């Protein structure tokens, strides 16, 4: 049992990370903003696709996903990357078209040069690229837990 569709979204997010590195290096504020929006949208979409696509394809993935999401809501501190970065930064980007990494003064400037800040997640500061890397690792582990639990549920169903 695997989260095929969710993993496809995550692979796309990995590809966009290269664009983020290039945009940051160029310090092109417009490009950084566009790539950042894309990155956050993809990172948050992993969970939505898991719940809406993979869970419909497999009852075991659906049950495992629901279980893991319930655990995620309870263990907010242990999942700070999800709550304070994947969820909160995505909401900031999509609902306010703002960002924790781009200086608001720089956004008012019509110049191309970006003034980038590190992002605070929990008690740690991350560069934009490092924040994405932490989110990738978090999603890999989360999907592994879902897939492992789905396999256990399937085996229990077949033997029970």
Secondary structure, DSSP 8 states (H G I E B T S, - for coil): ---HHHHHHHHHHHHHHHHHHHHHHHTBHHHHHHHHHHHHHHHHHHHHHIIIIIHHH-HHHHHHHHHHHHHHHH-TGGGHIIIIIIIHHHHHHHHHS--SSB-HHHHHS-SSB--B--EEETTEEE-HHHHHHHHHHHHHHHHHHHHHHHHHHHHHHHH-
